[in-house]
Amino acid sequence: MHNTIIKIVIVNGSPKGEYSLTLQHSLYMLGHEKDVEFKVLHVGKDLTDINFELSSLESAIADIE
């Protein structure tokens, strides 16, 4: 049997960033899965109107692609 790595991008829209309760639940569930590779994008915190950087948006788009 061939093991396939599943790649997941979590798009966290919470302004709380890494302290988001929903994010913590997602990380807990992913911690119990084998063969999963994941990355978290904190768009709610990084891409606000007040603190917007084009490089952050471009990086997020590249990760999702």
Backbone as CSV, one residue per row, in Angstrom:
resi,resn,N_x,N_y,N_z,CA_x,CA_y,CA_z,C_x,C_y,C_z
1,MET,0.840,-1.183,0.000,0.000,0.000,0.000,0.880,1.238,0.000
2,HIS,0.525,2.197,-0.818,1.292,3.428,-0.969,0.720,4.509,-0.052
3,ASN,1.574,5.110,0.773,1.128,6.198,1.651,1.156,7.510,0.880
4,THR,0.055,8.194,0.878,-0.053,9.487,0.219,-0.124,10.571,1.276
5,ILE,0.720,11.584,1.130,0.689,12.716,2.048,-0.451,13.643,1.632
6,ILE,-1.308,13.986,2.564,-2.402,14.919,2.324,-1.923,16.296,2.757
7,LYS,-2.030,17.262,1.854,-1.606,18.629,2.163,-2.834,19.474,2.442
8,ILE,-2.811,20.166,3.575,-3.943,20.986,4.007,-3.445,22.396,4.310
9,VAL,-4.199,23.392,3.846,-3.936,24.784,4.210,-5.116,25.237,5.069
10,ILE,-4.826,25.641,6.297,-5.855,26.179,7.188,-5.821,27.695,7.044
11,VAL,-6.929,28.270,6.607,-7.034,29.719,6.467,-7.761,30.221,7.714
12,ASN,-6.980,30.774,8.638,-7.511,31.234,9.915,-7.937,32.699,9.791
13,GLY,-9.238,32.923,9.812,-9.765,34.273,9.671,-9.926,35.024,10.974
14,SER,-9.563,34.414,12.076,-9.731,35.051,13.375,-8.664,36.112,13.619
15,PRO,-9.058,37.285,14.106,-8.057,38.297,14.455,-7.231,37.887,15.680
16,LYS,-7.640,36.820,16.368,-6.873,36.339,17.521,-5.622,35.568,17.092
17,GLY,-5.509,35.276,15.796,-4.323,34.581,15.292,-4.197,33.189,15.869
18,GLU,-3.010,32.878,16.373,-2.745,31.530,16.882,-3.546,31.191,18.140
19,TYR,-4.167,32.179,18.759,-4.941,31.935,19.973,-6.419,31.652,19.695
20,SER,-6.776,31.556,18.429,-8.154,31.272,18.034,-8.560,29.881,18.526
21,LEU,-9.692,29.786,19.159,-10.175,28.503,19.662,-10.489,27.535,18.520
22,THR,-11.068,28.048,17.441,-11.360,27.196,16.291,-10.078,26.635,15.699
23,LEU,-9.049,27.463,15.606,-7.761,26.993,15.112,-7.203,25.908,16.023
24,GLN,-7.303,26.088,17.318,-6.784,25.094,18.256,-7.502,23.753,18.089
25,HIS,-8.799,23.780,17.840,-9.549,22.539,17.580,-9.048,21.871,16.299
26,SER,-8.818,22.677,15.257,-8.317,22.131,13.988,-6.947,21.493,14.170
27,LEU,-6.060,22.155,14.888,-4.723,21.617,15.114,-4.775,20.331,15.938
28,TYR,-5.687,20.277,16.889,-5.853,19.068,17.692,-6.262,17.891,16.807
29,MET,-7.242,18.126,15.932,-7.705,17.050,15.052,-6.601,16.609,14.086
30,LEU,-5.864,17.556,13.534,-4.789,17.214,12.610,-3.655,16.471,13.308
31,GLY,-3.473,16.730,14.583,-2.433,16.049,15.343,-2.686,14.567,15.506
32,HIS,-3.905,14.141,15.253,-4.260,12.727,15.380,-4.282,12.002,14.042
33,GLU,-3.927,12.693,12.974,-3.956,12.098,11.639,-2.539,11.781,11.176
34,LYS,-2.392,10.635,10.529,-1.109,10.265,9.953,-1.051,10.761,8.515
35,ASP,0.138,10.971,8.035,0.365,11.342,6.636,-0.338,12.641,6.236
36,VAL,-0.351,13.614,7.147,-0.945,14.914,6.852,0.129,15.987,7.037
37,GLU,0.247,16.830,6.027,1.145,17.979,6.092,0.253,19.212,6.045
38,PHE,0.446,20.149,6.974,-0.433,21.312,6.976,0.329,22.592,7.240
39,LYS,-0.282,23.685,6.805,0.260,25.019,7.021,-0.905,25.906,7.435
40,VAL,-0.638,26.832,8.349,-1.671,27.742,8.832,-1.392,29.145,8.300
41,LEU,-2.394,29.747,7.678,-2.313,31.133,7.237,-3.194,31.967,8.151
42,HIS,-2.603,32.918,8.839,-3.351,33.770,9.772,-3.817,35.029,9.048
43,VAL,-4.758,34.877,8.126,-5.193,36.002,7.308,-6.010,37.019,8.094
44,GLY,-6.733,36.580,9.086,-7.512,37.514,9.887,-6.634,38.483,10.648
45,LYS,-5.476,38.027,11.027,-4.538,38.862,11.765,-3.608,39.618,10.817
46,ASP,-3.147,38.950,9.757,-2.136,39.527,8.875,-2.676,40.419,7.776
47,LEU,-3.901,40.188,7.345,-4.423,40.922,6.192,-5.562,41.865,6.556
48,THR,-5.464,42.526,7.680,-6.489,43.491,8.077,-6.324,44.782,7.278
49,ASP,-7.353,45.609,7.268,-7.280,46.893,6.566,-6.218,47.804,7.177
50,ILE,-6.013,47.668,8.475,-5.066,48.536,9.166,-3.627,48.132,8.865
51,ASN,-3.364,46.833,8.770,-2.000,46.332,8.640,-1.889,45.442,7.397
52,PHE,-2.135,46.003,6.222,-2.144,45.215,4.992,-0.800,45.316,4.287
53,GLU,-0.240,44.152,3.964,0.991,44.107,3.183,0.743,43.197,1.984
54,LEU,1.035,43.685,0.795,0.811,42.919,-0.423,1.587,41.615,-0.415
55,SER,2.783,41.607,0.174,3.587,40.384,0.203,2.898,39.278,1.004
56,SER,2.169,39.629,2.052,1.429,38.634,2.837,0.326,38.004,2.001
57,LEU,-0.376,38.825,1.228,-1.444,38.315,0.368,-0.868,37.415,-0.724
58,GLU,0.215,37.830,-1.346,0.834,37.027,-2.401,1.322,35.689,-1.867
59,SER,1.885,35.690,-0.675,2.350,34.453,-0.053,1.182,33.515,0.248
60,ALA,0.075,34.067,0.747,-1.104,33.257,1.051,-1.671,32.631,-0.219
61,ILE,-1.728,33.406,-1.299,-2.241,32.877,-2.571,-1.343,31.759,-3.080
62,ALA,-0.045,31.909,-2.969,0.889,30.882,-3.425,0.729,29.596,-2.619
63,ASP,0.517,29.708,-1.316,0.323,28.518,-0.478,-0.958,27.774,-0.838
64,ILE,-2.008,28.518,-1.131,-3.282,27.890,-1.478,-3.185,27.202,-2.835
65,GLU,-2.466,27.811,-3.762,-2.309,27.186,-5.080,-1.568,25.881,-4.958
